[in-house]
Amino acid sequence: MDQQLLAQINLWHEEEAFESIVDRLQEIPEGDRDYEVIIQLARALNNTDCYREALKQLSLIAEQGKEDPLWHFRQGYAYYFLARYVDALQAFELSSRLDPQSEPTLEFLEWTKPLAEKMVRQHKRYVEESEAVGQKRGSGNDAPFASFDLQSFWEDSDYARKSYVLPPPTAELVSSIEQELGYKLPASYIALMNSQNGGVPVNCRFPADEPTSWSENHVAITGIMGIGRNKSYTLGGDLGSRFMIEEWGYPDLGIVICDCPSAGHDVIMLDYRFCGPDGEPAVVHVDQEDEYNITYLACSFEQFIKGLVHDDVFDRSAEEKEADLKKVAEGAFSPLLAELCAAVTETDDLEEKIRSICSQITEEKGYFVFQADKLSTLMYDLQFWLYTKTYPNPARKKYIDDYDKLIAFGESEFSTGGYAPAFITDWLDDRIKLGKIIVTDRTLAMTDEAIEQVIEQLNAYAAPNNKAVLPSEAGGIIAQLQPFIFIEHDNKSWSVILNAGTYKQELFDTRAEEGFQGSGYDWGSLAAVFVEEKMPELAEHIHFDSEADMFCVCASNREALVNFALAFKAACEDHDLISDLFTRAELD
């Protein structure tokens, strides 16, 4: 590059006249652009938010840039602002190896690593949930919304008709919008738009697993953008997807599909990072108020729509939480639930165990509701077992029709007061897929093994005679063991459990390609290596009894179990030690 031109570019850069740099360098014929021209152009493109074009330019000099820390840094910079954090981390790490003293690189590494780890977890969840609903990355077997009531989905209001609703989209319009946005629209989204092209749904809240600027436990939408350009709140409208990405700075990871009550400060997006522009995108919440934090919501647009719930589900005050806790602790069971509990002989104090689990759910969420979390899943499992114990082999429709008579809308005080049907159908489909519920001649039955697991988890989480505490002298030990839980049983035995996926998930992700998922079985394999190499004297005193979703180690010798638990927890907190041990863990 001409030195005079380079001096001018550096001056423009100091003046933040980045568009001038882009314009000047693009005047140079492509065939005449050398390495320095392209690397400077990529920097300017990054600074004008043209990250995809920056990556395209950098790819032209990839071979020359392999040993240039600036080339890797500018690639990482583009990936970072496209929310492709795993790729960004790799690029920044390569840049840092070539220039270990670069402060900007070290700073971006610090920012990027937790985001990349979070993205890995989100990708894993996307894959698992997609497989569970039969999508297999976009190739579902059923027509979208085949068993979903679209007639009552939309709110009929003047505001919705004025701001959102358009005539049904033509195939030509769909193709035109897809070309404009650069992504293939999900079949389920097109199907919904054919029922009504944009609008305000009756149910506008969706549960979230992490806090957002809107709420501790959910997100809210104002409306769903339709396919068109003639109204502001449409995909191609003047307040549509490209406007929100280009003018509001949202990451270019897909399509802004829903606006939110914050008037632009958070949005719902279709996220194509895990599937490519032609695949089945996840649905995420992007929070401008929290540095564009991305919260995973659903593996597909259809699952997102099915999971929407009414505003009333989340409009709860502190007083209402206390009322729900009181209801859970004291409210009468529905006639059907009481009948089913009375028939159980496999476990004692069933009513108190149910109340204990539901109290934990209420404390955690701030209200009494079953969603898609671990304890809610246990309650879905428990209700199915109770129902089929008394009324065996129901048809699928029969069970779903009767489900709301148990707790959801039971004729009693002990009731959630509502439920999202998609959570129940998704849970049931998942259990069938995992082989825990068997379908025979269109009837359903839970396997004996699955029933044993339900009872074991029920006892572990809630049994009144099982105290998830140590004796009084061990108060400090409890804190040291968390998130492991020490349980004392009434038969003079003890166990330590851990909910899979709640601790050190990043460790298991390092061997995800080999099949490790951080399951209870994987934790058991890791713990077995620890015992063999570090505490072999305990091998005859403890034994592992893990399940897919829970690590469990048991003993009739309390001292031996405490010694193991404390030592194993300490090892888990020693990154180098536990990483080394994990290299010798064998996939179960």
Secondary structure by P-SEA (a helix, b strand, c coil): ccaaaaaaaaaaaaacaaaaaaaaaaacccccccaaaaaaaaaaaaaacaaaaaaaaaaaacccccccaaaaaaaaaaaaaacaaaaaaaaaaaaaaaccccaaaaaaaaacaaaaaaaaaaaaaaaaaaaaaccccccccccccccccccccccccaaaaaccccccccaaaaaaaaaaacccccaaaaaaaaaccbbbccccbbbbccccccccccccccccccccccccccccccccaaaaaacccccccccccccccccccccccccccccccccbbbbbbbbccccbbbbbccccaaaaaaaccccccccccaaaaaaaaaaaacccccaaaaaaaaacccccaaaaaaaaaaaaaaaaccbbbbcccaaaaaaaaaaaaaaaaccccccaaaaaaaccccccccccccccccccaaaaaaaaaaaaaaccccccccbbbbcaaaaaaaaaaaaacccccccccccccaaaaaaaaccbbbbbcccccccccccccccaaaaaaaaccccccccaaaaaaaaaaaaacccccccccccccccccbbbbbcccaaaaaaaaaaaaaaaaaaaaaaaaaaacccc
